[in-house]
Amino acid sequence: MTVEKMLVEYTNVFNDNVEKFVPDSSCEYGRVIEALKYSLLAGGKRLRPALVLEFCKLFGGEYAPAIPAAIAVEMIHTYSLIHDDLPCMDNDEMRRGKPSCHIAYGEDIALLAGDGLQPLAFAALAKLEIEPSKVISAVKVLADCCGVCGMVGGQVIDLESENKKIPLDTLVLLQKLKTGKLIEAAVVLGCIIGGATESEIELCKEYALNIGLAFQIRDDILDLIGDADVLGKPIGSDKDNEKNTFLSFMSIDEAENEVKKYTDKAKLALSSFGEKADCLINLADYLAYRNN
């Protein structure tokens, strides 16, 4: 299967199942449910759900048992985007070619929509039909990766680094946490549900770490030279917000070389799994050279 076909298939799986995990909005507080659905159903690459499902398939032979975890990870990702776009954070008015949640529903409802998605994500994990010990492991992985020592911690470093120069090592840590940890969560959840061993999970975490860094560097490149219509959001926002990016430290050509370096490391991490991992190996290249 090609990467494109895999992403389409898993996007369809996500779209066919996501509303089963979201409450009905025909209630007195329905506006916040409408707001979170507005962002959750707004499209995107669905990379993180695809990683959950494909890693489960790699070790378990099928992806269906991991669908609740795929929904959960995308709920966390969506909440982070809603909050990222708020005026107190990145103050972006467009997301995926549509007005950001706070533009469409107001800052107060958008804040609560992001808050609401977090417990919904863990409620989705509770619906996993696997051994209870694996459910507990899945909950811990997602909580650790999206919490203060993961994605939230990375966001804090990002905010506190605005308008000041930071070392490259700090930027790498920032992105390992802010972007990389949720990618790691997606990968490890798929591994746990699929039945991977601890040593296999470590190899897959290496893949996650490296595609996460390659993904972020490519994002930084696209924020400078990408097409806003293709990206679905304004370009140049990092520069406007005086954020540290990899292009604060290197040229575009050097950044492209870093993307290749991390992509090659990711592919090497999965090489021992043979042809079963071909789609994931090809995905690393697909992400490295994407234009959106």
N, C-alpha and C positions, 0 to 999 in steps of 0.2 A: 504494500500500500504506500502511495506517495504521502509526503507530509501534508500537502494540501487536502487530500482526501481524508486523512486522519483527522485534521482539524475541523473539516466540515462535518464528519461523522460525529465527533465528540461535541461539537457545537449543537448539533441536532439533539443529541442525547441530553445535553444540558437544558436546551429550550423545552424539550418534551417533558422534563421532570421538575424544573425549578419551582413552578407554581404550587406543586404539592407541598412545598416546604414553607410557603408564605401564607399568612392568615388572610382571610377574606376582608376586603376593605369596606364592606357595607356595614359600618358601625360608626359610632360617634367620634372615634379617633382614627377613622379611615384615611384621613389626609396623609398621615405619616406613613401608612402602608402604601398608599399610592406613590408617595415620594420615593420610598426605597425601591419599589418595583420599577419606577421610572429609570432609576440608575442601574438597577440590577439587570434589567432587560434591554439596556441601551446598546447591546452588541459588544464589539471588541474581539480580540483574538481568542479569548477563552483558553489562553495558554495554560493556566494553572489547573483548571479542570481536566484538560487534555493530559497533563503530566500525571495527575492522580490516576486517571483511567488507564493510561498506557503502561505505567509502572505496575499497576495491579495485574494487567494482562500479561506483562513480561514474566511475572513470577507465578501467577495463579491460573493463567490460560484463558481467563475471561475478565471483562471489566465490570459487569453488572453489580457485583457486591460493593463496589466502591462509589457508586453514584451519589449516595448521601454525602460522602466526604468531598467529592468534586463540587457539589453544591455549596458545602460549608466553606471551602477555601475561596470560592468566588464571592461568597457573601462578605468574607473578611476583606478581600481585595477591593470590593465595591465600596465598603464602608471607608476604607483608607482613601479612596479616590474622592468620595464626597467630602471628607474632612480636608484633604489636601487642597481642594478647590476653594475652600472658605476664605473670606477676606482676611481672617487672622492667620492664615497659613500662606498658600501661594497666590490666592486671589485670582484664580482663573475663571473666566466666564463661559468657556466652552469646553466640552468634554465629549469625545466620540462624535463630533459633528453636530451636537445639540447643546442648548444652554445647560450649564452646570446645574446641579440639583438646587443650589441656593438661589440661582437666578429664576428657576422655574417655580420653586415652592417657598422661597424665603429662607433667610439664614437660620431662623429658629427651627423650622421644620426639617431643613437639611441636616442640621446638627443632630436632631433626634432620630432622623432616618438612619444616619450612620450608627448612632448608639443602638438603634433597634436591630440592625443587621448582626451585631456581634452575638447577642444571645441566640438569635435564630440560627446562626452557624453552629453553635454547640448543641442546639436542639436537633439539628440535622444529623450531627455525629451520633447522637443518642439513638438514632433510628438505624444505625448499622446493624445488619443481621449477621454478626460474626461473634467469635468467642468474647465473653465479657472482658477478659484480660487484654485483648486487642483493642476493644473500644476504649478502655482506660488509657492504653498507650497512645491511641489516636488523639484523645482529648488532650493529653499532656503535650504531645508534639505540637499541636496547633496552638495551644495556649502559650507555650514557651516561644514559639516562632513569631507570634503576632503581638506578644506582650512587651513589657518594658525592657527586657533583655534581648529583644528581637526587633521587630518592625517599628514599634513605638520608640524604642531607644534610638534607632537610626534616624527617625524623624526629629527627635530632640536634638541630636548632633547637627542635623541639617539646619534647623531653625537657629540654633545658637552659633552657627558658622557663617550666617549671612553677614555681608558687609565686612568680613575680615578674612585674612589669608590663613589657611590651615595647611599642615603638611599633607603630602600625598598619602601617607600611611593612614591619616585620620579620614581622608576621603574614601579610601578603600574600605576601612572599617564601617563608615557611614553606609556605604552602598551594600556591603555584605549583610548589614542588619536591615536597612530600610527596604531594599529590593530583594536581596538574596534569601532572607530568612523565610519569606512566604513561598518562594520557589522551592526552597528546601522542604518546607512543610508539605507541599503538594507531592513532591517526590517520595518522601518518607511515608506519608499516609498510604500512597499506592503500594509501596513495598510491604508495609505492615499488613494491609488487607490481603495482599497477594501471597503472603507467607514467606517473604525473603528472610534469610539468615542475617545475623548481626554483621558478619563480614560483607555480605552482599549489600546491606544497607549503607555501610561505610563507603563502598565504591560509588553507590548512587548519590550519596551526599557530596562526594567529590564532583560528580557531574553537575549537580545542582549549583554548587558554589561557583563553578567556572562558567556555566551558561548564564548565571545571574550577573556576574561581572561583565561578561561579553555583552549581555543584553543592555546593561546600564550604559556602558561606553557607547554602544550603538545609539541608544536614546539621546545621549549628549550630543553626538554627531548630528542626529536628525533635528534636534532642537536648534541647531545652528544653521543647517543647510537644507533641511527637509521642506516638503511642500505642505502648507497648512491644510489645504483641502484634502490631501491624502491622509495626513495625520489625524484630522478631525479636531485639532486644537491649535492655538496660535503657536508660531515658532518664535524663538528668542526670549521666552519668558524667564529662562534661567539667568540670562544676562541681565534682563530688566530687573530681576529681583536680587541681583548681585550674589547669586549662588555660586559656590565652588562646584565645578564640574571637572571631568578628566581633561577637557580642553582648556582648563585654566593652567594645566601643567605640561601640555604637549600639543603638537600640531595635529591637524586632521590625519595626515599620513601616519604619524606615530600612533595615534589613537586606533586607526584601522589595523595596524600591526598588533596592538594589544588585543583587539577583538579576535584576531586570528589566533594569537597565542592562547588565550583562554578557551576558545572554541576547540582548538586541538587538544588541550588538556581534558576537556569534557568528553570528547570522543574517545580518547585513550582510556578514560575511567570505565567505559562500558565495553571496551573491546573484548574482554574475556567472556562476555555473554553471547558472542557469536551473532548469527543472522537474526536471532530473536530481537536484538536491540537495534537493528538497522534503522527502523523508523525514528527512534530516539536520537541516534547518531546523525541522521539526516536533518532532524529537527534543529540540532545545534547549528548546522550550517545555514539553515533557513532563517533562524533568528539573527544570525550574525550579519546577514546581507539583506535584511528586510528594509522596506522603505516606509513602513508605518508602525 
